[in-house]
Amino acid sequence: MVSGSYTNLVGIQDFDFQFDFSEVTFYNEKMSEEEYLIKRKKDKDGDDIDKLENHWEETKTVNIPNKTVDVANKNS
């Protein structure tokens, strides 16, 4: 999490967000993204692994950014 003053942002209309999942952890075990995907693949046990990977990539690159921007716009 980066913190700071919003003073210099007065009047700025557009932002370029970059989402970094490198330090995100999952579950109580605090799994890394890689460990999380391995666990999910094992849980699927024969289901379409490519579909799982594609869904996760879409979640990271489309769904989470879109939801974050929606919430930011609603609350700003």
C-alpha positions as a printed Julia matrix, in Angstrom:
76×3 Matrix{Float64}:
   0.0     0.0     0.0
   1.33    3.39   -0.96
   0.22    6.4     1.04
   0.64   10.14    0.77
  -1.08   13.45    0.31
  -3.71   14.07   -2.36
  -2.89   17.81   -2.46
  -0.96   17.59   -5.75
  -3.84   15.74   -7.42
  -6.33   18.63   -7.31
  -7.76   19.15  -10.78
  -6.41   15.91  -12.26
  -9.15   14.05  -14.11
  -7.41   10.89  -15.35
  -5.24    8.33  -13.58
  -3.16    5.45  -14.89
  -3.59    2.55  -12.46
  -1.12   -0.3   -12.36
  -2.1    -3.34  -10.33
   0.74   -5.32   -8.77
  -0.19   -8.74   -7.42
   3.38   -9.73   -6.52
   2.79   -9.38   -2.77
  -0.81  -10.62   -2.63
  -1.41  -13.67   -0.48
  -4.31  -16.12   -0.51
  -6.1   -18.08    2.19
  -5.0   -18.3     5.83
  -1.83  -20.05    4.65
  -0.73  -16.79    2.98
  -0.02  -18.55   -0.31
   1.7   -16.7    -3.13
  -0.13  -16.35   -6.44
   1.85  -19.28   -7.83
   1.03  -21.49   -4.82
  -2.62  -20.46   -5.08
  -2.79  -21.48   -8.73
  -1.11  -24.82   -7.99
  -3.66  -25.49   -5.23
  -6.55  -24.51   -7.49
  -5.26  -26.82  -10.23
  -5.04  -29.71   -7.76
  -8.56  -28.95   -6.51
  -9.86  -29.05  -10.08
  -8.34  -32.53  -10.57
  -8.85  -33.06  -14.26
 -11.1   -30.1   -15.03
 -10.02  -27.68  -17.73
  -6.83  -26.16  -16.26
  -6.47  -23.74  -19.18
  -9.93  -22.39  -18.41
  -8.89  -21.83  -14.78
  -5.71  -20.0   -15.81
  -7.57  -17.87  -18.36
 -10.24  -17.01  -15.79
  -7.6   -15.95  -13.26
  -5.8   -13.78  -15.84
  -9.09  -12.15  -16.8
  -9.87  -11.56  -13.13
  -6.48   -9.87  -12.59
  -6.37   -7.83  -15.77
 -10.04   -6.94  -16.33
 -12.41   -7.65  -13.45
 -10.38   -6.32  -10.5
  -9.25   -3.13  -12.29
 -12.79   -2.43  -13.54
 -14.3    -2.95  -10.09
 -11.6    -0.78   -8.48
 -12.22    2.07  -10.93
 -16.0     1.76  -10.44
 -15.63    2.02   -6.66
 -13.16    4.91   -6.96
 -15.51    6.81   -9.28
 -18.48    6.17   -7.01
 -16.63    7.38   -3.92
 -14.77   10.37   -5.35
